[in-house]
Amino acid sequence: MTSAVDFASLLCSRLCHDLLSPVGALNNGIELMADEHDPDMRARVLELLSESATASANKLKFFRLAFGAAGGFGEAVDTREAKAAIEGLFRPESRIQVGWMVAEASLPKTAIKVLLNLALIAGDALVRGGRLDVGAEGGEIVVRAEGPRLVIDAELRTALLGETAPAALTPRAAAAWLVHSLVTEAGGQVMVDQPEPGVLLFGANLPMAGRTPL
């Protein structure tokens, strides 16, 4: 079994990989501003800087809730935080339309983390955009992705199902392994299905984490 330190390193590597692009764009924009004197070009660069800063902040907020200890010190997390995190990650320019079907005002932290990480994996699979529907009720979580081109690596599928040797894990599969670990600890199972072309379904049941503590 992979150690907690090794797994934390994988999650950190995944986070850094996703932040590299928007943070790099910020750095490039600042360098351009130093040499640019045309008012129209400076305005465009400032616009790009603003977009990159927003993207960086949204990714940090998402990963803080999906990987970290965000959401307060209690056992439950306000589902509005999860909704805002997903909508911030998949902004309009991502070409992914998000459908939110979670009626509960709060869910256990474990359920929130599973939901967010499944949404992350499903969103990554929508390489040409599409629709991402997220639903949860009690201890059941369902994430549905539909788009013109869906790609999910075998590495992610096997990690979700717990069929990957921990020593063979890579940063790319860290979120999938986190889902598997959390669901297994809750006494549940993860489901991955492609019922028809262009549709990908993820499911997770969490028997021991299905109810928000009173």
Residue pairs with C-beta under 8 A, 6 or more apart in sequence:
1 166
2 10
2 166
2 167
2 169
7 169
7 174
7 177
7 178
10 169
10 170
10 171
10 173
10 174
10 177
11 67
11 171
11 174
11 175
11 178
13 171
13 174
14 171
14 172
14 174
14 175
15 59
15 63
15 67
17 171
18 59
18 63
19 56
19 59
19 60
22 52
22 53
22 55
22 56
22 59
23 52
23 56
25 48
25 49
25 52
26 49
26 52
26 53
26 56
29 45
29 48
29 49
29 52
30 49
32 45
33 42
33 45
33 46
33 49
36 42
36 45
54 91
55 91
57 88
58 85
58 88
58 89
58 91
59 89
61 70
61 84
61 85
61 88
62 85
62 86
62 88
62 89
62 116
62 120
64 70
65 71
65 77
65 81
65 82
65 85
65 112
65 113
65 116
66 85
66 113
66 116
66 117
66 120
66 175
67 113
67 175
67 178
70 81
71 77
71 78
71 81
71 109
71 112
74 213
75 108
75 109
75 212
75 213
76 106
76 107
76 108
76 109
76 212
76 213
77 106
77 107
77 108
77 109
77 112
78 105
78 106
79 102
79 104
79 105
79 106
79 107
79 112
79 136
80 105
81 112
82 102
82 107
82 112
82 115
82 116
83 100
83 102
85 116
86 98
86 100
86 116
86 119
86 132
86 134
87 98
87 100
89 119
89 120
89 123
90 96
90 98
90 123
90 132
94 123
94 129
95 126
95 128
95 129
95 130
96 123
96 126
96 129
96 130
96 131
96 132
96 147
97 130
97 131
97 132
98 131
98 132
98 133
98 134
99 131
99 132
99 133
99 134
100 134
101 133
101 134
101 135
101 136
102 115
102 134
102 135
102 136
102 137
103 137
104 136
104 137
104 212
106 212
107 115
107 136
107 212
108 206
108 209
108 210
108 211
108 212
108 213
110 182
110 185
110 186
110 206
110 209
111 136
111 139
111 141
111 206
111 209
111 210
113 178
113 182
114 141
114 179
114 182
114 183
114 204
114 206
115 134
115 136
115 141
115 143
117 175
117 176
117 178
117 179
118 134
118 141
118 143
118 179
118 202
118 204
119 132
119 134
119 143
120 175
121 152
121 156
121 160
121 175
121 176
121 179
121 202
122 132
122 143
122 144
122 145
122 200
122 202
123 132
123 145
125 145
125 150
125 151
125 152
125 200
126 132
126 145
126 147
126 149
126 150
127 147
127 149
127 150
127 151
128 147
128 148
128 149
129 147
129 148
130 145
130 146
130 147
130 148
130 150
130 198
131 144
131 145
131 146
131 147
132 143
132 144
132 145
133 142
133 143
133 144
133 145
133 146
134 142
134 143
135 141
135 142
135 143
135 144
136 142
138 210
138 211
139 186
139 188
139 205
139 206
139 207
139 208
139 209
139 210
139 211
140 203
140 204
140 205
140 206
140 210
141 203
141 204
141 205
141 206
142 201
142 202
142 203
143 201
143 202
143 203
144 199
144 200
144 201
144 202
145 199
145 200
145 201
145 202
146 198
146 199
146 200
147 198
148 198
149 198
150 194
150 198
150 199
150 200
152 192
152 200
153 172
153 173
155 164
155 170
155 172
155 173
155 176
156 172
156 173
156 176
157 176
157 192
158 164
159 169
159 173
159 176
159 177
159 180
160 176
160 177
160 179
160 180
160 190
160 192
160 202
161 180
161 190
161 192
162 180
162 184
162 190
164 173
164 177
166 177
169 177
179 190
179 204
180 190
182 206
183 189
183 190
183 204
183 205
183 206
185 208
186 206
186 207
186 208
186 209
187 206
187 207
187 208
188 204
188 205
188 206
188 207
188 208
188 209
189 204
189 205
190 202
190 203
190 204
191 201
191 202
191 203
191 204
192 200
192 201
192 202
193 200
193 201
193 203
194 200
194 201
195 201
